[in-house]
Amino acid sequence: MAVRHDIHSHAHEEDIPGTVNLKAYDGEETHYGQALFPVPSADPNDPLQWTKFKKHMIMGITCAFSFLGISALLGPSVYISLWSTQFDIDHNTSAGLVNFPHIMFGFGSIILVPIYRRYGRRPVMLLGLLFHAAGMIGCAQASTYSGLMGARFVHAFGSGVCEALPVQLVNDIFFIHERGKKLGWYTVALCLGATGPMFCGFMLAAGLSWNLFFYVEFAFAMALLILAFFFVEESLYFRKSTSSTTTNSDSGSLNLEVTRSGEKPSATSTTITQPSFPIIIPPRKTFLQQLRIFPLKFDYTSHFWTTPLRALTHLLVPATFWVITTYGIFIGLCGLTFNFVFPLKITQPPYNWSPQNSGLHAIATLIGFLTALPLLPASDILAARLTKRNNGIREAEMRLGVLLPAAFIAPAGQILFGFAAEKDLHWICYFLAIGLTQWSGYFFFTLTLAYAVDSHNANLSEMLIIMNVGKQAISYGFGGELLNWVKKHGYLTMIVGAFVPILVVNNLMVFVFMVWGKRIRVWVGRSWLARFHRGSLVEGEGH
C-alpha cells in the first residue's frame, strides 16, 4: 500500500518560533502551494497518515463532546429564577449554579491534561465522558441546592478536558495548513454550546421540568461514549524525524522505494526522491488493536507532577496571555451578560415574556455563529496567499488579518445590548446585539488560539492547562457579581461604560501582534523562557 502523504517534505521551522519555511521541492506533495508541515513519518500508524474519515470522525466526536460540555454548563442559566424560587435563594446565589461550575470546568484540566499527556488522549476522553455522564444523572435526580451543586461540579470536572482535547488532537493529526479550519470546527462546537439556554427554554415551554434537560444530556453523553470507544484511536505518537536525509547535489532528485514489512517494492509503491534504501514500515494496527484503552507506550519523558506548575510560565508568553484574556472576556463579559441579563429583562415589563421563552436569545447566538461558518477556512487561505507572496516563508501573524472586522463589530454589539437593556428598546435589538458579538467571538476564539499555538514552540499540553484555567478564572471573576453590578450601577454604566472598554482594549491587541508580533516572537525566542520550554519539549507536542 502506498504512503498516504509524502514523508519527505522539506518544510521546517526556522530559528524563530512561528516562522516556518514551507517551500516545496519539485515532486513534493503540496497544499495551498505549501509543503507538508509537520513532516509525517512513513508509518501508517502515524496520526498524520490516518485517513480523512478517521481524522474527521475523531474531530467530530471530540467537538460533539465540547458542545455537550458547554451546553450543560451554560444551558441551565434559564433556570436561575426557577431555582431561586425552588431553593428559596436570591438570584445571585442561584446564578452560582452556573458560575461555580465554570471554575471546576477550567481547573479540571490541571489533573486531566497531565494524565493524557503521559498515558494517552483516548483513556482521558473516555474518562471525561464517564464523569460528564455521571454528573448529568446526578443533576437530573438532585432535589437540593447542595446536591445539584455537587453534581454540577462532577460533570464540569469531566467535561472540562473537552476544552483541551480538540486543540491537542488538531496538533496531533492535522498539518499546519489545515489547523485554522479544524480549530474552527472546535470553535463552532464550543460556540454552539452557548445555545444550551434555547433548549432549556423549549423544554420549559413544553411544560417539562428542568430535570429533563439533564436526562437528555446524559443520554447523549452515553451515546457519545460508545462512539468514542469505537472510533477515537489513540493519537499519542512518537514520531521520528525524517530530516536527516541528504539531497542529491546534482538535481535534488531522490529515489526511495517505500515498502511494507515483508513486501517487495512494486510498481504501486510510492517513489519519492531520496538516496536508494528500503524503509521497513510496520503494518497498520488492526481494528481490535485500535480499541486498546491505553497506548502500548506511555510518555514517561513528560513532567507529570510539575506540568501544572510549568504551565504557569506560559502566562509570560504574550500570545498565550492574549488567548486567556480573549476567552475570559468574551465568555465573562459577553456570554454571561447575555445569559444572565436577557432572561431577567425579557420576563419583566415592558416585554413580559414567559420564563419558558427566556432562553430564545440563543437563537441570535446560533445565527451569529452560522453566518460565520462560510468563513471557516478564511485564515488558512489568507495565510497561504501571504506565504506565497513571502517566497514560501510563513509567519504566524499571517492569520490575524481576518480578525480586523470582528475587532470593531463585537464592541458595537455590546454597546447596543447595553442601550437595549437600559432604555427598554425593542427585543430585536437584543437579538441583533447578541448576533453581532457572537459572530465576532467565533473569529477571536479560533484565531487567537491558532496564533498562540503557531507562535511559540512549547509543550502544547502545558499551554492548554493555563489557557483553560485562566479563561475560566477571568470569566468567573466577571460573572460572579455580574447581576449585582448591573442592579447597583445600571446596565448602561456597567455594560457600556465598564465592559466595552475592556473588550476594545483586548480586541485592539490584534494590531499590536500584526505589527510587532514577529519582534515579540524573536524576543521571547531568545529569552530564558524559550530555553526553559525547549529543555522539556516532547516530540510531537510542539510544532
C-alpha positions, 0 to 999 in steps of 0.5 A, spaced: 500 500 500 502 506 498 504 512 503 498 516 504 502 523 504 509 524 502 514 523 508 519 527 505 517 534 505 522 539 506 518 544 510 521 546 517 521 551 522 526 556 522 530 559 528 524 563 530 518 560 533 512 561 528 516 562 522 516 556 518 519 555 511 514 551 507 517 551 500 516 545 496 521 541 492 519 539 485 515 532 486 513 534 493 506 533 495 503 540 496 497 544 499 495 551 498 502 551 494 505 549 501 509 543 503 507 538 508 508 541 515 509 537 520 513 532 516 509 525 517 513 519 518 512 513 513 508 509 518 501 508 517 500 508 524 502 515 524 496 520 526 498 524 520 497 518 515 490 516 518 485 517 513 480 523 512 474 519 515 478 517 521 481 524 522 474 527 521 470 522 525 475 523 531 474 531 530 467 530 530 466 526 536 471 530 540 467 537 538 460 533 539 463 532 546 465 540 547 458 542 545 455 537 550 460 540 555 458 547 554 451 546 553 450 543 560 454 548 563 451 554 560 444 551 558 441 551 565 442 559 566 434 559 564 433 556 570 436 561 575 429 564 577 426 557 577 431 555 582 431 561 586 424 560 587 425 552 588 431 553 593 428 559 596 435 563 594 436 570 591 438 570 584 445 571 585 446 565 589 442 561 584 446 564 578 452 560 582 449 554 579 452 556 573 458 560 575 461 555 580 461 550 575 465 554 570 471 554 575 471 546 576 470 546 568 477 550 567 481 547 573 479 540 571 484 540 566 490 541 571 489 533 573 486 531 566 491 534 561 497 531 565 494 524 565 493 524 557 499 527 556 503 521 559 498 515 558 494 517 552 488 522 549 483 516 548 483 513 556 482 521 558 476 522 553 473 516 555 474 518 562 471 525 561 465 522 558 464 517 564 464 523 569 460 528 564 455 522 564 455 521 571 454 528 573 448 529 568 444 523 572 446 526 578 443 533 576 437 530 573 435 526 580 438 532 585 432 535 589 437 540 593 441 546 592 447 542 595 446 536 591 445 539 584 451 543 586 455 537 587 453 534 581 454 540 577 461 540 579 462 532 577 460 533 570 464 540 569 470 536 572 469 531 566 467 535 561 472 540 562 478 536 558 473 537 552 476 544 552 483 541 551 482 535 547 480 538 540 486 543 540 491 537 542 488 532 537 488 538 531 496 538 533 496 531 533 493 529 526 492 535 522 498 539 518 499 546 519 495 548 513 489 545 515 489 547 523 485 554 522 479 550 519 479 544 524 480 549 530 474 552 527 470 546 527 472 546 535 470 553 535 463 552 532 462 546 537 464 550 543 460 556 540 454 552 539 454 550 546 452 557 548 445 555 545 444 550 551 439 556 554 434 555 547 433 548 549 432 549 556 427 554 554 423 549 549 423 544 554 420 549 559 415 551 554 413 544 553 411 544 560 417 539 562 421 540 568 428 542 568 430 535 570 429 533 563 434 537 560 439 533 564 436 526 562 437 528 555 444 530 556 446 524 559 443 520 554 447 523 549 453 523 553 452 515 553 451 515 546 457 519 545 461 514 549 460 508 545 462 512 539 468 514 542 470 507 544 469 505 537 472 510 533 477 515 537 484 511 536 489 513 540 493 519 537 499 519 542 505 518 537 512 518 537 514 520 531 521 520 528 524 525 524 525 524 517 530 530 516 536 527 516 536 525 509 541 528 504 539 531 497 542 529 491 547 535 489 546 534 482 538 535 481 535 534 488 532 528 485 531 522 490 529 515 489 526 511 495 522 505 494 517 505 500 515 498 502 511 494 507 514 489 512 515 483 508 513 486 501 517 487 495 517 494 492 512 494 486 510 498 481 504 501 486 509 503 491 510 510 492 517 513 489 519 519 492 526 522 491 531 520 496 538 516 496 536 508 494 534 504 501 528 500 503 524 503 509 521 497 513 514 500 515 510 496 520 503 494 518 497 498 520 494 496 527 488 492 526 481 494 528 481 490 535 488 493 536 485 500 535 480 499 541 486 498 546 484 503 552 491 505 553 497 506 548 502 500 548 507 506 550 506 511 555 510 518 555 514 517 561 519 523 558 513 528 560 513 532 567 507 529 570 507 532 577 510 539 575 506 540 568 501 544 572 506 548 575 510 549 568 504 551 565 504 557 569 510 560 565 506 560 559 502 566 562 509 570 560 508 568 553 504 574 550 500 570 545 498 565 550 496 571 555 492 574 549 488 567 548 486 567 556 484 574 556 480 573 549 476 567 552 475 570 559 472 576 556 468 574 551 465 568 555 465 573 562 463 579 559 459 577 553 456 570 554 454 571 561 451 578 560 447 575 555 445 569 559 444 572 565 441 579 563 436 577 557 432 572 561 431 577 567 429 583 562 425 579 557 420 576 563 419 583 566 415 589 563 415 592 558 416 585 554 413 580 559 415 574 556 414 567 559 420 564 563 419 558 558 421 563 552 427 566 556 432 562 553 430 564 545 436 569 545 440 563 543 437 563 537 441 570 535 447 566 538 446 560 533 445 565 527 451 569 529 455 563 529 452 560 522 453 566 518 460 565 520 461 558 518 462 560 510 468 563 513 471 557 516 477 556 512 478 564 511 485 564 515 488 558 512 487 561 505 489 568 507 495 565 510 497 561 504 496 567 499 501 571 504 506 565 504 506 565 497 507 572 496 513 571 502 517 566 497 514 560 501 516 563 508 510 563 513 509 567 519 504 566 524 501 573 524 499 571 517 492 569 520 490 575 524 488 579 518 481 576 518 480 578 525 480 586 523 472 586 522 470 582 528 475 587 532 470 593 531 463 589 530 463 585 537 464 592 541 458 595 537 454 589 539 455 590 546 454 597 546 447 596 543 445 590 548 447 595 553 442 601 550 437 595 549 437 593 556 437 600 559 432 604 555 427 598 554 428 598 546 425 593 542 427 585 543 430 585 536 435 589 538 437 584 543 437 579 538 441 583 533 446 585 539 447 578 541 448 576 533 453 581 532 458 579 538 457 572 537 459 572 530 465 576 532 467 571 538 467 565 533 473 569 529 477 571 536 476 564 539 479 560 533 484 565 531 487 567 537 488 560 539 491 558 532 496 564 533 498 562 540 499 555 538 503 557 531 507 562 535 511 559 540 514 552 540 512 549 547 509 543 550 502 544 547 499 540 553 502 545 558 499 551 554 492 548 554 492 547 562 493 555 563 489 557 557 483 553 560 484 555 567 485 562 566 479 563 561 475 560 566 478 564 572 477 571 568 470 569 566 468 567 573 471 573 576 466 577 571 460 573 572 460 572 579 457 579 581 455 580 574 447 581 576 449 585 582 453 590 578 448 591 573 442 592 579 447 597 583 450 601 577 445 600 571 446 596 565 448 602 561 454 604 566 456 597 567 455 594 560 457 600 556 461 604 560 465 598 564 465 592 559 466 595 552 472 598 554 475 592 556 473 588 550 476 594 545 482 594 549 483 586 548 480 586 541 485 592 539 491 587 541 490 584 534 494 590 531 499 590 536 501 582 534 500 584 526 505 589 527 510 587 532 508 580 533 514 577 529 519 582 534 515 579 540 516 572 537 524 573 536 524 576 543 521 571 547 525 566 542 531 568 545 529 569 552 530 564 558 523 562 557 524 559 550 530 555 553 526 553 559 520 550 554 525 547 549 529 543 555 522 539 556 519 539 549 516 532 547 516 530 540 510 531 537 507 536 542 510 542 539 510 544 532 
